[in-house]
Amino acid sequence: MYVKVCGLSRPQDVAAAVEAGADAIGFVLTPSPRQVAPADVRALAALVPEGTATVAVFRGEPLDEVRRAAAESGVDTVQLHGAEPPEAFAALRADGFRLIRATSPEGGAPLETGAYGEDLLIIDSPRPGSGERWDPAALGVSPTGPWLLAGGLAPDNVAGAVAGLRPWGVDVSSGVERTRGVKDPELIRQFVAAAKKAAA
Ligand SMILES: O=C(O)c1ccccc1N[C@@H]1O[C@H](COP(=O)(O)O)[C@@H](O)[C@H]1O
């Protein structure tokens, strides 16, 4: 079970996620209560050991801005939540990034990993980072490639969500916060442990 913890902005939260065994650490570079400047992401990403992915999250920014901010951040992976075309993914691939495409079942984009050249697909609610669950019935058939389930996951519901949809991995932001935008290291530990125990 691949586990991504997203929206980190403090060293102690990065440390908690790494120590708990998260596979990917996400930093939000788009307007959000969790937004972090590229220079601050660089400092946080430097705390992440090799082998754990560092992910810069964007939503709807122009491609030039994404390329510039991702390079400045020092991450290895870019996650796009907008309506970016396959050409944007190709450009970021040429820059050397691994790629995550995030969409929702209602979004109209293909629910197939790799459709735009990405390495990983995230299926999320239409309002990413909101903590909202979405109706699993909207998914129909699960993607065959590696995909992460996101949207309203938390330590106490991740096992049930995994049992229902059998994703390759999970992604969380709001569910490991007690105050919106502020991560809780203990909830991060609980989430990663519960997710790792959940059978895909
Ligand atoms: O976390 C954010 O604030 C955010 C903002 C804009 C785009 C994506 C964002 N995060 C992604 O949202 C989901 C998790 O959402 P939830 O809060 O757990 O319901 C995940 O894909 C994050 O990478």
Ligand as a Chemical Component Dictionary entry (heavy atoms), coordinates in Angstrom:
data_LIG
# 
_chem_comp.id                   LIG 
_chem_comp.type                 NON-POLYMER 
_chem_comp.pdbx_formal_charge   0 
_chem_comp.three_letter_code    LIG 
# 
loop_
_chem_comp_atom.comp_id 
_chem_comp_atom.atom_id 
_chem_comp_atom.alt_atom_id 
_chem_comp_atom.type_symbol 
_chem_comp_atom.charge 
_chem_comp_atom.model_Cartn_x 
_chem_comp_atom.model_Cartn_y 
_chem_comp_atom.model_Cartn_z 
_chem_comp_atom.pdbx_ordinal 
LIG O1  O1  O 0 -4.355 19.993 -0.034 1  
LIG C1  C1  C 0 -4.674 21.007 -0.675 2  
LIG O2  O2  O 0 -4.920 22.075 -0.122 3  
LIG C2  C2  C 0 -4.786 20.934 -2.176 4  
LIG C3  C3  C 0 -5.050 22.095 -2.871 5  
LIG C4  C4  C 0 -5.165 22.081 -4.250 6  
LIG C5  C5  C 0 -4.995 20.918 -4.950 7  
LIG C6  C6  C 0 -4.737 19.736 -4.257 8  
LIG C7  C7  C 0 -4.640 19.726 -2.880 9  
LIG N1  N1  N 0 -4.382 18.548 -2.184 10 
LIG C8  C8  C 0 -4.748 17.268 -2.680 11 
LIG O3  O3  O 0 -6.074 16.963 -2.258 12 
LIG C9  C9  C 0 -6.182 15.582 -1.970 13 
LIG C10 C10 C 0 -6.443 15.315 -0.513 14 
LIG O4  O4  O 0 -7.601 15.915 -0.121 15 
LIG P1  P1  P 0 -8.247 15.725 1.342  16 
LIG O5  O5  O 0 -8.050 17.026 2.024  17 
LIG O6  O6  O 0 -7.526 14.609 2.054  18 
LIG O7  O7  O 0 -9.662 15.411 1.075  19 
LIG C11 C11 C 0 -4.843 14.979 -2.301 20 
LIG O8  O8  O 0 -4.830 14.517 -3.635 21 
LIG C12 C12 C 0 -3.908 16.147 -2.142 22 
LIG O9  O9  O 0 -2.747 15.930 -2.890 23 
# 
loop_
_chem_comp_bond.comp_id 
_chem_comp_bond.atom_id_1 
_chem_comp_bond.atom_id_2 
_chem_comp_bond.value_order 
_chem_comp_bond.pdbx_ordinal 
LIG O1  C1  DOUB 1  
LIG C1  O2  SING 2  
LIG C1  C2  SING 3  
LIG C2  C3  SING 4  
LIG C2  C7  DOUB 5  
LIG C3  C4  DOUB 6  
LIG C4  C5  SING 7  
LIG C5  C6  DOUB 8  
LIG C6  C7  SING 9  
LIG C7  N1  SING 10 
LIG N1  C8  SING 11 
LIG C8  O3  SING 12 
LIG C8  C12 SING 13 
LIG O3  C9  SING 14 
LIG C9  C10 SING 15 
LIG C9  C11 SING 16 
LIG C10 O4  SING 17 
LIG O4  P1  SING 18 
LIG P1  O5  DOUB 19 
LIG P1  O6  SING 20 
LIG P1  O7  SING 21 
LIG C11 O8  SING 22 
LIG C11 C12 SING 23 
LIG C12 O9  SING 24 
# 
